[in-house]
Amino acid sequence: MLQGLSKFILFVFFFLGSVDAEALSSEAEAVKTTLSEKFSTSGQIRKFYEKRSFKPVWFVEERPSVALENAVNTLKKSREEGLEPEDYDTGIKAAEDEGMPWSEREIQLSKSVADYLKDLTQGHMSADEGKKWHNYGGVLDKRASPSEILQTQLLSDPTGAWLLTYTVDDHIYQKFKEELAYQRILERQEEWPQEKITKILRKGTKDREVILLRKLLKLHGVIGEDLPIEATPDTYDTYIVAAVGTFQEKMGIKSDGFVGERTRQILNMSPSERINKLKISMERWRWLPEDLGDQYVMVNIPWFELLMVKNDEIMDRMRIIVGRDGRETPVFSTQIRGIRYNPSWTVPRSIATRDKLKILKKDPHILENRHYRLYSASGEPLAMDQINWGQVTRATFNYRLKQLPGDHNALGRVRLLMHNPYSVYLHGTDAGSQKLFSYDERDHSSGCIRVEDPVRLATFLHDDPGKWSQPIVEEVIEVNKTRNVKLEKRVQAHIVYFTAWPINGVVQFRPDIYEMDKRLMKALRG
């Protein structure tokens, strides 16, 4: 993902660390003294200079070098990477302050460059803070430190010119970066309206918000300057129907020429809002594992979509259902190790006490008719109607509920086996809930991820057309017996939260269904 560090990094550190430090130059002595007197708490920076025998980076014969100029220019243009130059202001100001001792300027600039490299390669969020937002298995801890990057890159290019082009080397991240530049142009060029569309608009609607709709369509590039404006600008006519349909196609949503909830949300996004989404998406991409896997599944929560990827190519995609408000699907990476066909479902205690207990109190036969079975805490079968449910509370619920396999089962016919601390899984759904996949907004689960076509997904995961073709998978399901099948090769699964995402080369945007963007932006600014 990131530009590769030299494979001989350990050799570099061993070699540089073995340099005889007895005969330090006057410049090196100045750096060493300044570090001890004014930067004693900067452990990483001190180690960096120790490895290079305290030789300065940005000054030659106590005068600013071309490397300093390249470093300052890099920090000033950090906005291109979705970062903020103000975060590196101390180093920029020090580099440009001729009244400050050169050795202090040297070290202060190194500190800011190291901060920038850390933000670029690992994210601006601290490691501890980042754990509140994702669980990617400590991948950031395995990356090269900023001082290691500096040491290695400066060895091959002491001019620091490499800093000007150092970036996250991934095509999705680069799409975010290109779109960020474009949205900033829009933000400067156009006067985006403060008001928002608040109503459902359709053909024949006569309302002042249709005037606003026309303006937004023009700003989004759907209505051009050379196209005629209708005599009744507040009327939703056939011209607007076609324009809205074009906008919807561009945004990758259902093209019906009708301004419903999702179309309205996307239309109302100003460039500044899109800029924030892009900055957050770039931050989130930095958290991901550098190697997503030769074959992997990616679930994008706000898009209600699952991607099946092999050798960096999207092989298939399908609609999904994710957790609803209060039971949000978490963000994490794991491995899919196997598939359970025709699973039974042991209802988690949280769901049993929050949801099923209400049904049991109303009429226990409802669950019984849905093929649920009741057991004591020790596993003894119980008749549902022999319990006085009126006396049972969430705290005193000491039972286990299990649903038998079949089309009625909440997990459907397929459940993927993947370890994670949240007990969240990818699985099918019962026949009665299949209609939910036709909705635009698909946040209806208790946290697990329901997939529209689990047979297609299982066939992709097996990746063995001879042994596990789609018809063979269907035959296994038809037997209606629970069967666990271990995958020949484990497949990575990445559960992510991106409200901006490139589709067919065009970055599109989606609503922030869990308000995670809003909270993350506040945390980053804080």
PEGI-V777135 format. One record per backbone hydrogen bond with DSSP energy under -0.5 kcal/mol. NH is the residue of the N-H (numbers start at 1). CO is the residue of the C=O. If there is no record, write none. Layout:
<<NH & CO> <NH & CO>>
//
This chain:
<<3 & 167> <9 & 6> <12 & 8> <13 & 9> <14 & 10> <15 & 11> <16 & 12> <17 & 13> <18 & 14> <18 & 15> <19 & 16> <24 & 22> <29 & 25> <30 & 26> <31 & 27> <32 & 28> <33 & 29> <34 & 30> <35 & 31> <36 & 32> <37 & 33> <38 & 34> <39 & 34> <39 & 35> <42 & 39> <43 & 41> <46 & 42> <47 & 43> <48 & 44> <49 & 45> <50 & 46> <51 & 47> <52 & 48> <53 & 50> <54 & 49> <55 & 52> <60 & 63> <63 & 60> <65 & 58> <69 & 65> <70 & 66> <71 & 67> <72 & 68> <73 & 69> <74 & 70> <75 & 71> <76 & 72> <77 & 73> <78 & 75> <80 & 77> <81 & 78> <82 & 79> <83 & 78> <87 & 84> <88 & 85> <89 & 86> <92 & 88> <93 & 89> <94 & 90> <95 & 91> <96 & 92> <97 & 93> <97 & 94> <98 & 96> <100 & 97> <104 & 101> <105 & 101> <106 & 102> <107 & 103> <108 & 104> <109 & 105> <110 & 106> <111 & 107> <112 & 108> <113 & 109> <114 & 110> <115 & 111> <116 & 112> <117 & 113> <118 & 114> <119 & 115> <120 & 116> <121 & 117> <122 & 118> <123 & 118> <123 & 119> <130 & 126> <131 & 127> <132 & 129> <133 & 130> <134 & 130> <135 & 331> <139 & 136> <141 & 138> <142 & 138> <142 & 139> <143 & 140> <149 & 145> <150 & 146> <151 & 147> <152 & 148> <153 & 149> <154 & 150> <155 & 151> <156 & 152> <157 & 153> <160 & 157> <163 & 160> <164 & 161> <165 & 162> <166 & 162> <169 & 1> <169 & 167> <170 & 168> <174 & 170> <175 & 171> <176 & 172> <177 & 173> <178 & 174> <179 & 175> <180 & 176> <181 & 177> <182 & 178> <183 & 179> <184 & 180> <185 & 181> <186 & 182> <187 & 183> <188 & 184> <189 & 185> <190 & 186> <192 & 190> <201 & 199> <201 & 259> <204 & 236> <205 & 202> <207 & 205> <207 & 234> <210 & 207> <211 & 207> <211 & 208> <212 & 208> <213 & 209> <214 & 210> <215 & 211> <216 & 212> <217 & 213> <218 & 214> <219 & 215> <220 & 216> <221 & 218> <222 & 217> <223 & 217> <224 & 222> <227 & 224> <233 & 231> <235 & 232> <236 & 205> <237 & 235> <241 & 237> <242 & 238> <243 & 239> <244 & 240> <245 & 241> <246 & 242> <247 & 243> <248 & 244> <249 & 245> <250 & 246> <251 & 247> <252 & 248> <252 & 249> <253 & 248> <256 & 254> <259 & 201> <260 & 258> <264 & 260> <265 & 261> <266 & 262> <267 & 263> <268 & 264> <269 & 266> <274 & 270> <275 & 271> <276 & 272> <277 & 273> <278 & 274> <279 & 275> <280 & 276> <281 & 277> <282 & 278> <283 & 279> <284 & 280> <285 & 281> <286 & 282> <287 & 283> <287 & 284> <288 & 284> <288 & 285> <292 & 290> <296 & 309> <297 & 492> <298 & 307> <299 & 494> <300 & 298> <300 & 305> <301 & 299> <301 & 496> <303 & 300> <304 & 300> <304 & 301> <305 & 300> <306 & 318> <307 & 298> <308 & 316> <309 & 296> <309 & 307> <310 & 313> <311 & 294> <313 & 310> <315 & 308> <315 & 313> <316 & 308> <318 & 306> <320 & 304> <321 & 450> <322 & 442> <324 & 445> <327 & 324> <332 & 330> <332 & 495> <333 & 135> <334 & 493> <336 & 491> <337 & 335> <337 & 417> <338 & 417> <339 & 485> <340 & 415> <341 & 339> <341 & 483> <342 & 413> <345 & 403> <347 & 345> <347 & 401> <352 & 348> <353 & 349> <354 & 350> <355 & 351> <356 & 351> <357 & 352> <359 & 355> <360 & 356> <361 & 357> <362 & 358> <363 & 359> <364 & 360> <366 & 363> <367 & 363> <368 & 364> <369 & 365> <370 & 366> <370 & 367> <371 & 368> <372 & 367> <373 & 402> <374 & 382> <375 & 400> <376 & 380> <377 & 398> <379 & 376> <382 & 374> <386 & 383> <387 & 384> <389 & 387> <391 & 388> <392 & 389> <397 & 393> <397 & 394> <398 & 396> <400 & 375> <402 & 373> <403 & 345> <404 & 371> <409 & 406> <412 & 409> <414 & 411> <415 & 340> <416 & 426> <417 & 338> <418 & 416> <419 & 335> <423 & 420> <427 & 449> <428 & 411> <428 & 414> <431 & 407> <433 & 430> <434 & 431> <436 & 433> <437 & 434> <438 & 435> <439 & 436> <442 & 440> <444 & 322> <444 & 442> <445 & 322> <447 & 448> <449 & 425> <450 & 321> <450 & 448> <451 & 427> <452 & 319> <457 & 453> <458 & 454> <459 & 455> <460 & 456> <461 & 457> <462 & 458> <463 & 459> <468 & 464> <473 & 469> <474 & 470> <475 & 471> <476 & 472> <477 & 473> <478 & 474> <479 & 475> <480 & 477> <481 & 476> <483 & 341> <485 & 339> <487 & 337> <491 & 336> <492 & 295> <493 & 334> <494 & 297> <495 & 332> <495 & 493> <496 & 299> <496 & 494> <501 & 508> <503 & 506> <506 & 503> <508 & 501> <510 & 499> <513 & 511> <515 & 512> <519 & 515> <520 & 516> <521 & 517> <522 & 518> <523 & 519> <524 & 520> <525 & 521> <526 & 522>>
//
